[in-house]
């Protein structure tokens, strides 16, 4: 949900009220009340993803049906919030007992539970700024996130359009990071509609 996961509002719930955010947050939610920091692309980001992916695979083994680096940190040359976004497909993301304890033993913490939005779960990593989005295998949102990432990797014009929109939005003051993520929905939709496969 939160994080620059490469699809902005496409991979974020449309509900941004304080009440909704409180209802899906596991643990305490801290407001941002500030602007968004975008860092220059770091060539170490893919390495950090590989290290984190190895931890996930060690924890879950064959339960990992798909594991991908998503978001702007997965797009070479793009400015991004310096948070490694990953998306994981498991057999049933609503079955937390089948994967959350094993991930928590490797340093991840469950922070978001969205039963009404593709049974999405979000875990944060303790030692490195990283978000792990979890969906059930076959979830259309997972495919949408990957399609958006691949579009940015392949099309310089779409990459420029998205980065410019992010810079404008990042300079504004936001109550929550999620509000910033949702504000990117329009440009995300525009880019996906221009792709050969459409918005999905």
Beta strands, then each sheet from edge to edge (+ up, - down):
strand 1: 66-70
strand 2: 84-90
strand 3: 108-114
strand 4: 120-125
strand 5: 130-136
sheet 1: 1+ 2- 5- 4+ 3-
end
